[in-house]
């Protein structure tokens, strides 16, 4: 139907303005992300505790139903 009524398909337009690359700012961002990931790894024993608690609960239920 597009051919009969004469509406032509036109390419989409986009507006791109290049940003200034600041290496110092990029390095500081990378450093901050590395520090945050280290802090997250330090907090991981809490996740280990939850895993252990879940495992013990599952083991208890398995033994309670097995008898």
mmCIF file of the N, C-alpha and C atoms, coordinates in Angstrom:
data_MODEL
# 
_entry.id   MODEL 
# 
loop_
_atom_site.group_PDB 
_atom_site.id 
_atom_site.type_symbol 
_atom_site.label_atom_id 
_atom_site.label_alt_id 
_atom_site.label_comp_id 
_atom_site.label_asym_id 
_atom_site.label_entity_id 
_atom_site.label_seq_id 
_atom_site.pdbx_PDB_ins_code 
_atom_site.Cartn_x 
_atom_site.Cartn_y 
_atom_site.Cartn_z 
_atom_site.occupancy 
_atom_site.B_iso_or_equiv 
_atom_site.pdbx_formal_charge 
_atom_site.auth_seq_id 
_atom_site.auth_comp_id 
_atom_site.auth_asym_id 
_atom_site.auth_atom_id 
_atom_site.pdbx_PDB_model_num 
ATOM 1   N N  . UNK A 1 1  ? 0.811  -1.190  0.000  1.00 0.00 ? 1  UNK A N  1 
ATOM 2   C CA . UNK A 1 1  ? 0.000  0.000   0.000  1.00 0.00 ? 1  UNK A CA 1 
ATOM 3   C C  . UNK A 1 1  ? 0.856  1.256   0.000  1.00 0.00 ? 1  UNK A C  1 
ATOM 4   N N  . UNK A 1 2  ? 2.082  1.151   0.491  1.00 0.00 ? 2  UNK A N  1 
ATOM 5   C CA . UNK A 1 2  ? 2.944  2.318   0.545  1.00 0.00 ? 2  UNK A CA 1 
ATOM 6   C C  . UNK A 1 2  ? 3.322  2.833   -0.830 1.00 0.00 ? 2  UNK A C  1 
ATOM 7   N N  . UNK A 1 3  ? 3.310  1.969   -1.804 1.00 0.00 ? 3  UNK A N  1 
ATOM 8   C CA . UNK A 1 3  ? 3.689  2.397   -3.146 1.00 0.00 ? 3  UNK A CA 1 
ATOM 9   C C  . UNK A 1 3  ? 2.575  3.180   -3.843 1.00 0.00 ? 3  UNK A C  1 
ATOM 10  N N  . UNK A 1 4  ? 1.352  2.906   -3.495 1.00 0.00 ? 4  UNK A N  1 
ATOM 11  C CA . UNK A 1 4  ? 0.231  3.548   -4.183 1.00 0.00 ? 4  UNK A CA 1 
ATOM 12  C C  . UNK A 1 4  ? 0.039  5.010   -3.773 1.00 0.00 ? 4  UNK A C  1 
ATOM 13  N N  . UNK A 1 5  ? 0.253  5.319   -2.515 1.00 0.00 ? 5  UNK A N  1 
ATOM 14  C CA . UNK A 1 5  ? -0.083 6.648   -2.022 1.00 0.00 ? 5  UNK A CA 1 
ATOM 15  C C  . UNK A 1 5  ? 1.100  7.610   -2.002 1.00 0.00 ? 5  UNK A C  1 
ATOM 16  N N  . UNK A 1 6  ? 2.254  7.169   -2.328 1.00 0.00 ? 6  UNK A N  1 
ATOM 17  C CA . UNK A 1 6  ? 3.386  8.054   -2.497 1.00 0.00 ? 6  UNK A CA 1 
ATOM 18  C C  . UNK A 1 6  ? 4.124  8.464   -1.236 1.00 0.00 ? 6  UNK A C  1 
ATOM 19  N N  . UNK A 1 7  ? 3.817  7.853   -0.099 1.00 0.00 ? 7  UNK A N  1 
ATOM 20  C CA . UNK A 1 7  ? 4.575  8.184   1.106  1.00 0.00 ? 7  UNK A CA 1 
ATOM 21  C C  . UNK A 1 7  ? 5.884  7.416   1.062  1.00 0.00 ? 7  UNK A C  1 
ATOM 22  N N  . UNK A 1 8  ? 6.986  8.137   1.056  1.00 0.00 ? 8  UNK A N  1 
ATOM 23  C CA . UNK A 1 8  ? 8.289  7.495   0.921  1.00 0.00 ? 8  UNK A CA 1 
ATOM 24  C C  . UNK A 1 8  ? 8.900  7.244   2.296  1.00 0.00 ? 8  UNK A C  1 
ATOM 25  N N  . UNK A 1 9  ? 9.617  6.167   2.385  1.00 0.00 ? 9  UNK A N  1 
ATOM 26  C CA . UNK A 1 9  ? 10.322 5.848   3.618  1.00 0.00 ? 9  UNK A CA 1 
ATOM 27  C C  . UNK A 1 9  ? 11.613 6.635   3.625  1.00 0.00 ? 9  UNK A C  1 
ATOM 28  N N  . UNK A 1 10 ? 11.815 7.385   4.691  1.00 0.00 ? 10 UNK A N  1 
ATOM 29  C CA . UNK A 1 10 ? 13.031 8.193   4.808  1.00 0.00 ? 10 UNK A CA 1 
ATOM 30  C C  . UNK A 1 10 ? 13.921 7.623   5.909  1.00 0.00 ? 10 UNK A C  1 
ATOM 31  N N  . UNK A 1 11 ? 15.205 7.753   5.776  1.00 0.00 ? 11 UNK A N  1 
ATOM 32  C CA . UNK A 1 11 ? 16.085 7.262   6.845  1.00 0.00 ? 11 UNK A CA 1 
ATOM 33  C C  . UNK A 1 11 ? 15.883 8.071   8.121  1.00 0.00 ? 11 UNK A C  1 
ATOM 34  N N  . UNK A 1 12 ? 16.038 7.398   9.247  1.00 0.00 ? 12 UNK A N  1 
ATOM 35  C CA . UNK A 1 12 ? 15.873 8.067   10.532 1.00 0.00 ? 12 UNK A CA 1 
ATOM 36  C C  . UNK A 1 12 ? 17.040 9.002   10.786 1.00 0.00 ? 12 UNK A C  1 
ATOM 37  N N  . UNK A 1 13 ? 16.728 10.114  11.393 1.00 0.00 ? 13 UNK A N  1 
ATOM 38  C CA . UNK A 1 13 ? 17.780 11.075  11.734 1.00 0.00 ? 13 UNK A CA 1 
ATOM 39  C C  . UNK A 1 13 ? 18.157 10.889  13.199 1.00 0.00 ? 13 UNK A C  1 
ATOM 40  N N  . UNK A 1 14 ? 19.394 11.136  13.497 1.00 0.00 ? 14 UNK A N  1 
ATOM 41  C CA . UNK A 1 14 ? 19.819 11.106  14.885 1.00 0.00 ? 14 UNK A CA 1 
ATOM 42  C C  . UNK A 1 14 ? 20.773 12.262  15.119 1.00 0.00 ? 14 UNK A C  1 
ATOM 43  N N  . UNK A 1 15 ? 20.825 12.667  16.361 1.00 0.00 ? 15 UNK A N  1 
ATOM 44  C CA . UNK A 1 15 ? 21.654 13.805  16.735 1.00 0.00 ? 15 UNK A CA 1 
ATOM 45  C C  . UNK A 1 15 ? 22.759 13.302  17.661 1.00 0.00 ? 15 UNK A C  1 
ATOM 46  N N  . UNK A 1 16 ? 23.993 13.402  17.235 1.00 0.00 ? 16 UNK A N  1 
ATOM 47  C CA . UNK A 1 16 ? 25.122 12.921  18.029 1.00 0.00 ? 16 UNK A CA 1 
ATOM 48  C C  . UNK A 1 16 ? 26.096 14.067  18.244 1.00 0.00 ? 16 UNK A C  1 
ATOM 49  N N  . UNK A 1 17 ? 26.301 14.384  19.501 1.00 0.00 ? 17 UNK A N  1 
ATOM 50  C CA . UNK A 1 17 ? 27.313 15.391  19.827 1.00 0.00 ? 17 UNK A CA 1 
ATOM 51  C C  . UNK A 1 17 ? 28.440 14.681  20.567 1.00 0.00 ? 17 UNK A C  1 
ATOM 52  N N  . UNK A 1 18 ? 29.621 14.618  19.999 1.00 0.00 ? 18 UNK A N  1 
ATOM 53  C CA . UNK A 1 18 ? 30.723 13.909  20.654 1.00 0.00 ? 18 UNK A CA 1 
ATOM 54  C C  . UNK A 1 18 ? 31.113 14.583  21.963 1.00 0.00 ? 18 UNK A C  1 
ATOM 55  N N  . UNK A 1 19 ? 31.425 13.745  22.946 1.00 0.00 ? 19 UNK A N  1 
ATOM 56  C CA . UNK A 1 19 ? 31.821 14.267  24.249 1.00 0.00 ? 19 UNK A CA 1 
ATOM 57  C C  . UNK A 1 19 ? 33.340 14.322  24.351 1.00 0.00 ? 19 UNK A C  1 
ATOM 58  N N  . UNK A 1 20 ? 33.822 15.231  25.181 1.00 0.00 ? 20 UNK A N  1 
ATOM 59  C CA . UNK A 1 20 ? 35.254 15.349  25.414 1.00 0.00 ? 20 UNK A CA 1 
ATOM 60  C C  . UNK A 1 20 ? 35.696 14.210  26.322 1.00 0.00 ? 20 UNK A C  1 
ATOM 61  N N  . UNK A 1 21 ? 36.751 13.516  25.944 1.00 0.00 ? 21 UNK A N  1 
ATOM 62  C CA . UNK A 1 21 ? 37.276 12.411  26.735 1.00 0.00 ? 21 UNK A CA 1 
ATOM 63  C C  . UNK A 1 21 ? 38.349 12.944  27.667 1.00 0.00 ? 21 UNK A C  1 
ATOM 64  N N  . UNK A 1 22 ? 38.119 12.774  28.952 1.00 0.00 ? 22 UNK A N  1 
ATOM 65  C CA . UNK A 1 22 ? 39.076 13.223  29.960 1.00 0.00 ? 22 UNK A CA 1 
ATOM 66  C C  . UNK A 1 22 ? 39.700 11.983  30.609 1.00 0.00 ? 22 UNK A C  1 
ATOM 67  N N  . UNK A 1 23 ? 40.963 11.669  30.302 1.00 0.00 ? 23 UNK A N  1 
ATOM 68  C CA . UNK A 1 23 ? 41.581 10.449  30.846 1.00 0.00 ? 23 UNK A CA 1 
ATOM 69  C C  . UNK A 1 23 ? 41.657 10.440  32.367 1.00 0.00 ? 23 UNK A C  1 
ATOM 70  N N  . UNK A 1 24 ? 41.909 11.603  32.978 1.00 0.00 ? 24 UNK A N  1 
ATOM 71  C CA . UNK A 1 24 ? 41.993 11.633  34.446 1.00 0.00 ? 24 UNK A CA 1 
ATOM 72  C C  . UNK A 1 24 ? 40.647 11.290  35.081 1.00 0.00 ? 24 UNK A C  1 
ATOM 73  N N  . UNK A 1 25 ? 39.592 11.823  34.509 1.00 0.00 ? 25 UNK A N  1 
ATOM 74  C CA . UNK A 1 25 ? 38.260 11.543  35.041 1.00 0.00 ? 25 UNK A CA 1 
ATOM 75  C C  . UNK A 1 25 ? 37.917 10.064  34.851 1.00 0.00 ? 25 UNK A C  1 
ATOM 76  N N  . UNK A 1 26 ? 38.300 9.503   33.718 1.00 0.00 ? 26 UNK A N  1 
ATOM 77  C CA . UNK A 1 26 ? 38.045 8.095   33.450 1.00 0.00 ? 26 UNK A CA 1 
ATOM 78  C C  . UNK A 1 26 ? 38.830 7.212   34.417 1.00 0.00 ? 26 UNK A C  1 
ATOM 79  N N  . UNK A 1 27 ? 40.081 7.561   34.691 1.00 0.00 ? 27 UNK A N  1 
ATOM 80  C CA . UNK A 1 27 ? 40.886 6.790   35.639 1.00 0.00 ? 27 UNK A CA 1 
ATOM 81  C C  . UNK A 1 27 ? 40.295 6.844   37.037 1.00 0.00 ? 27 UNK A C  1 
ATOM 82  N N  . UNK A 1 28 ? 39.826 8.018   37.452 1.00 0.00 ? 28 UNK A N  1 
ATOM 83  C CA . UNK A 1 28 ? 39.242 8.120   38.791 1.00 0.00 ? 28 UNK A CA 1 
ATOM 84  C C  . UNK A 1 28 ? 37.958 7.298   38.879 1.00 0.00 ? 28 UNK A C  1 
ATOM 85  N N  . UNK A 1 29 ? 37.182 7.259   37.809 1.00 0.00 ? 29 UNK A N  1 
ATOM 86  C CA . UNK A 1 29 ? 35.966 6.448   37.801 1.00 0.00 ? 29 UNK A CA 1 
ATOM 87  C C  . UNK A 1 29 ? 36.311 4.962   37.894 1.00 0.00 ? 29 UNK A C  1 
ATOM 88  N N  . UNK A 1 30 ? 37.322 4.524   37.153 1.00 0.00 ? 30 UNK A N  1 
ATOM 89  C CA . UNK A 1 30 ? 37.740 3.121   37.210 1.00 0.00 ? 30 UNK A CA 1 
ATOM 90  C C  . UNK A 1 30 ? 38.244 2.764   38.606 1.00 0.00 ? 30 UNK A C  1 
ATOM 91  N N  . UNK A 1 31 ? 39.014 3.664   39.216 1.00 0.00 ? 31 UNK A N  1 
ATOM 92  C CA . UNK A 1 31 ? 39.540 3.421   40.556 1.00 0.00 ? 31 UNK A CA 1 
ATOM 93  C C  . UNK A 1 31 ? 38.403 3.284   41.566 1.00 0.00 ? 31 UNK A C  1 
ATOM 94  N N  . UNK A 1 32 ? 37.407 4.165   41.442 1.00 0.00 ? 32 UNK A N  1 
ATOM 95  C CA . UNK A 1 32 ? 36.268 4.126   42.361 1.00 0.00 ? 32 UNK A CA 1 
ATOM 96  C C  . UNK A 1 32 ? 35.483 2.823   42.198 1.00 0.00 ? 32 UNK A C  1 
ATOM 97  N N  . UNK A 1 33 ? 35.328 2.359   40.970 1.00 0.00 ? 33 UNK A N  1 
ATOM 98  C CA . UNK A 1 33 ? 34.606 1.108   40.738 1.00 0.00 ? 33 UNK A CA 1 
ATOM 99  C C  . UNK A 1 33 ? 35.375 -0.082  41.298 1.00 0.00 ? 33 UNK A C  1 
ATOM 100 N N  . UNK A 1 34 ? 36.706 -0.058  41.177 1.00 0.00 ? 34 UNK A N  1 
ATOM 101 C CA . UNK A 1 34 ? 37.513 -1.140  41.747 1.00 0.00 ? 34 UNK A CA 1 
ATOM 102 C C  . UNK A 1 34 ? 37.380 -1.180  43.257 1.00 0.00 ? 34 UNK A C  1 
ATOM 103 N N  . UNK A 1 35 ? 37.391 -0.020  43.894 1.00 0.00 ? 35 UNK A N  1 
ATOM 104 C CA . UNK A 1 35 ? 37.266 0.044   45.351 1.00 0.00 ? 35 UNK A CA 1 
ATOM 105 C C  . UNK A 1 35 ? 35.901 -0.478  45.780 1.00 0.00 ? 35 UNK A C  1 
ATOM 106 N N  . UNK A 1 36 ? 34.849 -0.115  45.056 1.00 0.00 ? 36 UNK A N  1 
ATOM 107 C CA . UNK A 1 36 ? 33.510 -0.585  45.405 1.00 0.00 ? 36 UNK A CA 1 
ATOM 108 C C  . UNK A 1 36 ? 33.410 -2.098  45.271 1.00 0.00 ? 36 UNK A C  1 
ATOM 109 N N  . UNK A 1 37 ? 34.050 -2.676  44.267 1.00 0.00 ? 37 UNK A N  1 
ATOM 110 C CA . UNK A 1 37 ? 33.981 -4.129  44.106 1.00 0.00 ? 37 UNK A CA 1 
ATOM 111 C C  . UNK A 1 37 ? 34.744 -4.823  45.231 1.00 0.00 ? 37 UNK A C  1 
ATOM 112 N N  . UNK A 1 38 ? 35.836 -4.231  45.701 1.00 0.00 ? 38 UNK A N  1 
ATOM 113 C CA . UNK A 1 38 ? 36.568 -4.817  46.829 1.00 0.00 ? 38 UNK A CA 1 
ATOM 114 C C  . UNK A 1 38 ? 35.731 -4.781  48.092 1.00 0.00 ? 38 UNK A C  1 
ATOM 115 N N  . UNK A 1 39 ? 35.014 -3.685  48.300 1.00 0.00 ? 39 UNK A N  1 
ATOM 116 C CA . UNK A 1 39 ? 34.164 -3.571  49.487 1.00 0.00 ? 39 UNK A CA 1 
ATOM 117 C C  . UNK A 1 39 ? 33.052 -4.612  49.415 1.00 0.00 ? 39 UNK A C  1 
ATOM 118 N N  . UNK A 1 40 ? 32.493 -4.824  48.231 1.00 0.00 ? 40 UNK A N  1 
ATOM 119 C CA . UNK A 1 40 ? 31.442 -5.831  48.070 1.00 0.00 ? 40 UNK A CA 1 
ATOM 120 C C  . UNK A 1 40 ? 31.976 -7.217  48.384 1.00 0.00 ? 40 UNK A C  1 
ATOM 121 N N  . UNK A 1 41 ? 33.201 -7.508  47.974 1.00 0.00 ? 41 UNK A N  1 
ATOM 122 C CA . UNK A 1 41 ? 33.782 -8.822  48.257 1.00 0.00 ? 41 UNK A CA 1 
ATOM 123 C C  . UNK A 1 41 ? 34.004 -9.010  49.746 1.00 0.00 ? 41 UNK A C  1 
ATOM 124 N N  . UNK A 1 42 ? 34.339 -7.934  50.443 1.00 0.00 ? 42 UNK A N  1 
ATOM 125 C CA . UNK A 1 42 ? 34.538 -8.020  51.880 1.00 0.00 ? 42 UNK A CA 1 
ATOM 126 C C  . UNK A 1 42 ? 33.234 -8.355  52.597 1.00 0.00 ? 42 UNK A C  1 
ATOM 127 N N  . UNK A 1 43 ? 32.120 -7.906  52.064 1.00 0.00 ? 43 UNK A N  1 
ATOM 128 C CA . UNK A 1 43 ? 30.827 -8.143  52.705 1.00 0.00 ? 43 UNK A CA 1 
ATOM 129 C C  . UNK A 1 43 ? 30.255 -9.512  52.366 1.00 0.00 ? 43 UNK A C  1 
ATOM 130 N N  . UNK A 1 44 ? 30.912 -10.276 51.544 1.00 0.00 ? 44 UNK A N  1 
ATOM 131 C CA . UNK A 1 44 ? 30.363 -11.544 51.090 1.00 0.00 ? 44 UNK A CA 1 
ATOM 132 C C  . UNK A 1 44 ? 30.194 -12.600 52.184 1.00 0.00 ? 44 UNK A C  1 
ATOM 133 N N  . UNK A 1 45 ? 30.880 -12.566 53.339 1.00 0.00 ? 45 UNK A N  1 
ATOM 134 C CA . UNK A 1 45 ? 30.608 -13.573 54.367 1.00 0.00 ? 45 UNK A CA 1 
ATOM 135 C C  . UNK A 1 45 ? 29.149 -13.599 54.824 1.00 0.00 ? 45 UNK A C  1 
ATOM 136 N N  . UNK A 1 46 ? 28.427 -12.500 54.678 1.00 0.00 ? 46 UNK A N  1 
ATOM 137 C CA . UNK A 1 46 ? 27.008 -12.504 55.027 1.00 0.00 ? 46 UNK A CA 1 
ATOM 138 C C  . UNK A 1 46 ? 26.262 -13.445 54.079 1.00 0.00 ? 46 UNK A C  1 
ATOM 139 N N  . UNK A 1 47 ? 26.591 -13.380 52.804 1.00 0.00 ? 47 UNK A N  1 
ATOM 140 C CA . UNK A 1 47 ? 25.966 -14.281 51.841 1.00 0.00 ? 47 UNK A CA 1 
ATOM 141 C C  . UNK A 1 47 ? 26.336 -15.728 52.150 1.00 0.00 ? 47 UNK A C  1 
ATOM 142 N N  . UNK A 1 48 ? 27.562 -15.952 52.574 1.00 0.00 ? 48 UNK A N  1 
ATOM 143 C CA . UNK A 1 48 ? 27.993 -17.296 52.946 1.00 0.00 ? 48 UNK A CA 1 
ATOM 144 C C  . UNK A 1 48 ? 27.204 -17.791 54.154 1.00 0.00 ? 48 UNK A C  1 
ATOM 145 N N  . UNK A 1 49 ? 26.944 -16.911 55.102 1.00 0.00 ? 49 UNK A N  1 
ATOM 146 C CA . UNK A 1 49 ? 26.148 -17.268 56.282 1.00 0.00 ? 49 UNK A CA 1 
ATOM 147 C C  . UNK A 1 49 ? 24.737 -17.688 55.869 1.00 0.00 ? 49 UNK A C  1 
ATOM 148 N N  . UNK A 1 50 ? 24.112 -16.928 54.970 1.00 0.00 ? 50 UNK A N  1 
ATOM 149 C CA . UNK A 1 50 ? 22.768 -17.279 54.507 1.00 0.00 ? 50 UNK A CA 1 
ATOM 150 C C  . UNK A 1 50 ? 22.771 -18.618 53.770 1.00 0.00 ? 50 UNK A C  1 
ATOM 151 N N  . UNK A 1 51 ? 23.783 -18.860 52.985 1.00 0.00 ? 51 UNK A N  1 
ATOM 152 C CA . UNK A 1 51 ? 23.893 -20.130 52.279 1.00 0.00 ? 51 UNK A CA 1 
ATOM 153 C C  . UNK A 1 51 ? 24.024 -21.284 53.267 1.00 0.00 ? 51 UNK A C  1 
ATOM 154 N N  . UNK A 1 52 ? 24.837 -21.107 54.282 1.00 0.00 ? 52 UNK A N  1 
ATOM 155 C CA . UNK A 1 52 ? 25.020 -22.137 55.294 1.00 0.00 ? 52 UNK A CA 1 
ATOM 156 C C  . UNK A 1 52 ? 23.724 -22.380 56.062 1.00 0.00 ? 52 UNK A C  1 
ATOM 157 N N  . UNK A 1 53 ? 23.014 -21.306 56.432 1.00 0.00 ? 53 UNK A N  1 
ATOM 158 C CA . UNK A 1 53 ? 21.744 -21.444 57.146 1.00 0.00 ? 53 UNK A CA 1 
ATOM 159 C C  . UNK A 1 53 ? 20.713 -22.173 56.284 1.00 0.00 ? 53 UNK A C  1 
ATOM 160 N N  . UNK A 1 54 ? 20.656 -21.845 55.017 1.00 0.00 ? 54 UNK A N  1 
ATOM 161 C CA . UNK A 1 54 ? 19.722 -22.515 54.114 1.00 0.00 ? 54 UNK A CA 1 
ATOM 162 C C  . UNK A 1 54 ? 20.073 -23.990 53.957 1.00 0.00 ? 54 UNK A C  1 
ATOM 163 N N  . UNK A 1 55 ? 21.345 -24.281 53.873 1.00 0.00 ? 55 UNK A N  1 
ATOM 164 C CA . UNK A 1 55 ? 21.791 -25.665 53.749 1.00 0.00 ? 55 UNK A CA 1 
ATOM 165 C C  . UNK A 1 55 ? 21.449 -26.467 55.001 1.00 0.00 ? 55 UNK A C  1 
ATOM 166 N N  . UNK A 1 56 ? 21.679 -25.894 56.168 1.00 0.00 ? 56 UNK A N  1 
ATOM 167 C CA . UNK A 1 56 ? 21.344 -26.584 57.418 1.00 0.00 ? 56 UNK A CA 1 
ATOM 168 C C  . UNK A 1 56 ? 19.840 -26.797 57.550 1.00 0.00 ? 56 UNK A C  1 
ATOM 169 N N  . UNK A 1 57 ? 19.049 -25.811 57.147 1.00 0.00 ? 57 UNK A N  1 
ATOM 170 C CA . UNK A 1 57 ? 17.593 -25.953 57.200 1.00 0.00 ? 57 UNK A CA 1 
ATOM 171 C C  . UNK A 1 57 ? 17.133 -27.070 56.268 1.00 0.00 ? 57 UNK A C  1 
ATOM 172 N N  . UNK A 1 58 ? 17.674 -27.116 55.076 1.00 0.00 ? 58 UNK A N  1 
ATOM 173 C CA . UNK A 1 58 ? 17.309 -28.171 54.130 1.00 0.00 ? 58 UNK A CA 1 
ATOM 174 C C  . UNK A 1 58 ? 17.723 -29.542 54.665 1.00 0.00 ? 58 UNK A C  1 
ATOM 175 N N  . UNK A 1 59 ? 18.889 -29.627 55.281 1.00 0.00 ? 59 UNK A N  1 
ATOM 176 C CA . UNK A 1 59 ? 19.352 -30.891 55.851 1.00 0.00 ? 59 UNK A CA 1 
ATOM 177 C C  . UNK A 1 59 ? 18.451 -31.331 56.999 1.00 0.00 ? 59 UNK A C  1 
ATOM 178 N N  . UNK A 1 60 ? 18.021 -30.384 57.828 1.00 0.00 ? 60 UNK A N  1 
ATOM 179 C CA . UNK A 1 60 ? 17.127 -30.691 58.952 1.00 0.00 ? 60 UNK A CA 1 
ATOM 180 C C  . UNK A 1 60 ? 15.783 -31.207 58.436 1.00 0.00 ? 60 UNK A C  1 
ATOM 181 N N  . UNK A 1 61 ? 15.224 -30.550 57.434 1.00 0.00 ? 61 UNK A N  1 
ATOM 182 C CA . UNK A 1 61 ? 13.938 -30.986 56.871 1.00 0.00 ? 61 UNK A CA 1 
ATOM 183 C C  . UNK A 1 61 ? 14.082 -32.360 56.220 1.00 0.00 ? 61 UNK A C  1 
ATOM 184 N N  . UNK A 1 62 ? 15.187 -32.592 55.547 1.00 0.00 ? 62 UNK A N  1 
ATOM 185 C CA . UNK A 1 62 ? 15.431 -33.888 54.918 1.00 0.00 ? 62 UNK A CA 1 
ATOM 186 C C  . UNK A 1 62 ? 15.467 -34.998 55.964 1.00 0.00 ? 62 UNK A C  1 
ATOM 187 N N  . UNK A 1 63 ? 16.150 -34.749 57.090 1.00 0.00 ? 63 UNK A N  1 
ATOM 188 C CA . UNK A 1 63 ? 16.233 -35.755 58.151 1.00 0.00 ? 63 UNK A CA 1 
ATOM 189 C C  . UNK A 1 63 ? 14.903 -35.917 58.872 1.00 0.00 ? 63 UNK A C  1 
ATOM 190 N N  . UNK A 1 64 ? 14.162 -34.831 59.070 1.00 0.00 ? 64 UNK A N  1 
ATOM 191 C CA . UNK A 1 64 ? 12.889 -34.909 59.785 1.00 0.00 ? 64 UNK A CA 1 
ATOM 192 C C  . UNK A 1 64 ? 11.855 -35.686 58.970 1.00 0.00 ? 64 UNK A C  1 
ATOM 193 N N  . UNK A 1 65 ? 11.838 -35.516 57.670 1.00 0.00 ? 65 UNK A N  1 
ATOM 194 C CA . UNK A 1 65 ? 10.870 -36.217 56.832 1.00 0.00 ? 65 UNK A CA 1 
ATOM 195 C C  . UNK A 1 65 ? 11.317 -37.635 56.506 1.00 0.00 ? 65 UNK A C  1 
ATOM 196 N N  . UNK A 1 66 ? 12.582 -37.907 56.648 1.00 0.00 ? 66 UNK A N  1 
ATOM 197 C CA . UNK A 1 66 ? 13.109 -39.218 56.301 1.00 0.00 ? 66 UNK A CA 1 
ATOM 198 C C  . UNK A 1 66 ? 12.774 -40.285 57.319 1.00 0.00 ? 66 UNK A C  1 
ATOM 199 N N  . UNK A 1 67 ? 12.455 -39.896 58.514 1.00 0.00 ? 67 UNK A N  1 
ATOM 200 C CA . UNK A 1 67 ? 12.182 -40.888 59.566 1.00 0.00 ? 67 UNK A CA 1 
ATOM 201 C C  . UNK A 1 67 ? 10.769 -41.347 59.562 1.00 0.00 ? 67 UNK A C  1 
# 
